Amino acid sequence: MLKAGCYSPSRSLLPWFCFLAAVFASAPALRSADGDKWWPDYAGGPASARFFEADQITKSNVGKLEIAWTYPFGETGSNPIVVRGIVYGRGRNGSLIAVAAKTGKEIWIREGMQAMTARGMNYWENKDGKDRRLIFAMNDYLQEINAATGQPVYEFGKDGVVDLREGLGRDPATIGRIQSGTPGRVFENLILLGSATGEGYMSPPGDLRAFDILTGKLVWQFHTVPHPGEFGYDTWPEHAYKYVGGVNTWGEITVDAKRGIAYFPIGSPTYDYYGADRRGANLFGSSLLALDARTGKRLWHFQMVHHDLWDFDGNAAPQLTTIRRNGKTIDVVAYAGKTGFLYVFDRVTGVPIWPIEERPVPKSDMPGEHSWPTQPFPTAPPPFSKQAFTVDDINPHPVSTETDRDRFKERLATTRNQGLFTPIHFDDTLHIPGSNGGALFGYTAAEPASGSVYVISQDNPAILHLVKNPSPGGPPGLATYQRDCAVCHGADRSGTQNGPSLLDAPGRLDAATVRATVTTGKGRMPAFPHLTDVELEALATYIVAPPGGGLAGRGRGASRTFPPGPVVGSGGAQARPTPAGGRGRFGGPRPYPEGVEQTAQYVINAYGTIGTMMKPPFTKLSRYDLNTGTIKWQVGLGDDARLAAHGVTGTGVTQMRSSLIVTSAGLIFAPGGDSKLRAYDADDGKLLWTSPALGGTIRGGHSMYQMGGRQYVLVAVSGETPPAGQWPKQDGITPPTGYIAFALPDKNAKQTDSSSR
């Protein structure tokens, strides 16, 4: 294995790589010109604010935006980063790509990167800008790529990687996928990481870790399920740290770079919906946790849900802003939860800005369960999502038939429905806003100095119930498909309104493509990191070679082909040699460690989301004024084409999975779930501009940058049909897909000064 010089995986790539090395050695061409501003990290930077300081695109000229360039091979689901005139993102069937930010021209391509962190990557450079690295995880190996050349940094870790399955207090061989689909956060010379532990019994713990960016050395580790002698240990059974999993940050991390404080939204313990084996409040589950970013020392925490039984795990980026209250200036952190509440704290002390009351909630009567008697309710600001559902909230519009509505009313009448914290039981239970509702990753932004916080929210209730954890049965992969895939692709693989048919998958897809898509997500489909390699392999086989039909053999099927390009290599620094096993949401009861009581294990029957059976809007955009603790305005985000055809607009769609950007010029850019990008007035929520229909669904985070005196908005558009309906051809031309950069025409672009940077 070559680790220095002009490394290339093949002799044919050597001239191209050496050319890149020579070009990037002459660094002056890459230095930022005055006025150039970048999007150098996931969500725009350490604060995850999705706020961009620029005034070229304004309320008066936003209607003149046009497509400046396209890159047709770009892929959705991740947030491209833009730095020093280069866009780094995903394209060409999961490759890591670098393209010119002014033209979309390919600079380099690294193939075979399908399993890398799905939603984005991190960027770091040293003080003189000569050492520049892209940081991500792939196959549970933390690793780095030289941003100039596209080659692995083999000096990092051990032969270029750090194994994230190690050091968690469990046998690494029993751990399936541990890397999160969301990248960590760079702070100084550290990369701060959470994880995606899965949702099964005996899944691994969600320890928070920080590694040295130059060496890969572990700098600190925080046990989110406390060990003996650690704060919070008494909120669990004695040996919980040996078998409880989750309590992880699979979502977005925010850093106050000035103070060196990192804010971690923490997920729920596993199993998420039944907690007989974890009696107690379960710190630090479903909490906001503030740590010293340099040492990992706990500064403060607040638990939003005690003994979580609803999968109300934290994942949206905590937002930092400054407010004026009672004549004082206060730096605050605001966290938007799946509960539909916005929790606001002094970001240094953790003291709530408005009282948060402990109120009684319904008691669970599940066998063996000891639910917590109270839960926290903020007295201000008001919630952004619905927290109750009755027959009056059923959709009256013609997206479902009267027969379907009557059948749903009958089911709702027999469903346990006691509000936000209704304990889930063997009987059907209404779950609202739902584990897929409220605020999710990508859904928050803030103006750092005004006290304004923006939240995209989904009202996505579900009806579900608990069942015994079933033992595997049927063909390999069937149980996983039924639990994780059927809700979108149909029990018979024929598709639903939420997902396409897979009946043609044996001739269209190969197993490698299925594995990569399930692992990292694609388009409007989220990633499924909880699957083990064994489960993933079985699922891929079930889809491309289903029993009783389809093409025989594993790995058959067609993949999209691409024209030649500047490929510099393939794969990461190392490939993981053998599949791991033993983890996942479903697959039968798992034994507890020796000396621990063997507790009954129940799981939910399905996520059970009701989709468009709920009255719209399904997705909303809210602006909070935290100086007063009020919602300044709230609007429906985008349209559902089926409802728009009946004159019902501003509804959004039931599964948005996109993001927003706020600018200093008072604009909000956000997709609407219907293949269009929109611009809203930040003062009143008024829709100012809608792009033409693009060639598919916008998924993942979009980016903004300014280069050469021109401000760009960069979105990623899939080639899929949006869930809300077909996208039309315009003037006989099929709308574009891939990376699409919008900007004002050159004649309207003006040079802006750099004094506000």
Beta strands, then each sheet from edge to edge (+ up, - down):
strand 1: 51-52
strand 2: 66-71
strand 3: 81-83
strand 4: 86-91
strand 5: 95-100
strand 6: 106-111
strand 7: 122-125
strand 8: 132-138
strand 9: 141-146
strand 10: 161-163
strand 11: 185-187
strand 12: 190-193
strand 13: 208-212
strand 14: 218-222
strand 15: 245-246
strand 16: 254-256
strand 17: 261-265
strand 18: 269-270
strand 19: 287-292
strand 20: 298-303
strand 21: 319-325
strand 22: 328-336
strand 23: 342-346
strand 24: 356-360
strand 25: 374-378
strand 26: 429-431
strand 27: 444-446
strand 28: 452-458
strand 29: 462-464
strand 30: 466-468
strand 31: 567-570
strand 32: 602-604
strand 33: 619-625
strand 34: 630-636
strand 35: 661-663
strand 36: 667-671
strand 37: 677-681
strand 38: 687-690
strand 39: 703-707
strand 40: 710-717
strand 41: 738-743
sheet 1: 1+ 35+ 36- 37+ 38-
sheet 2: 2+ 41- 40+ 39-
sheet 3: 3+ 4- 5+ 6- 31-
sheet 4: 7+ 8- 9+ 10-
sheet 5: 11+ 12- 13+ 14-
sheet 6: 15+ 18-
sheet 7: 16+ 17- 19+ 20-
sheet 8: 21+ 22- 23+
sheet 9: 24+ 25-
sheet 10: 26+ 29-
sheet 11: 27+ 28- 33+ 34-
sheet 12: 30+ 32-
end
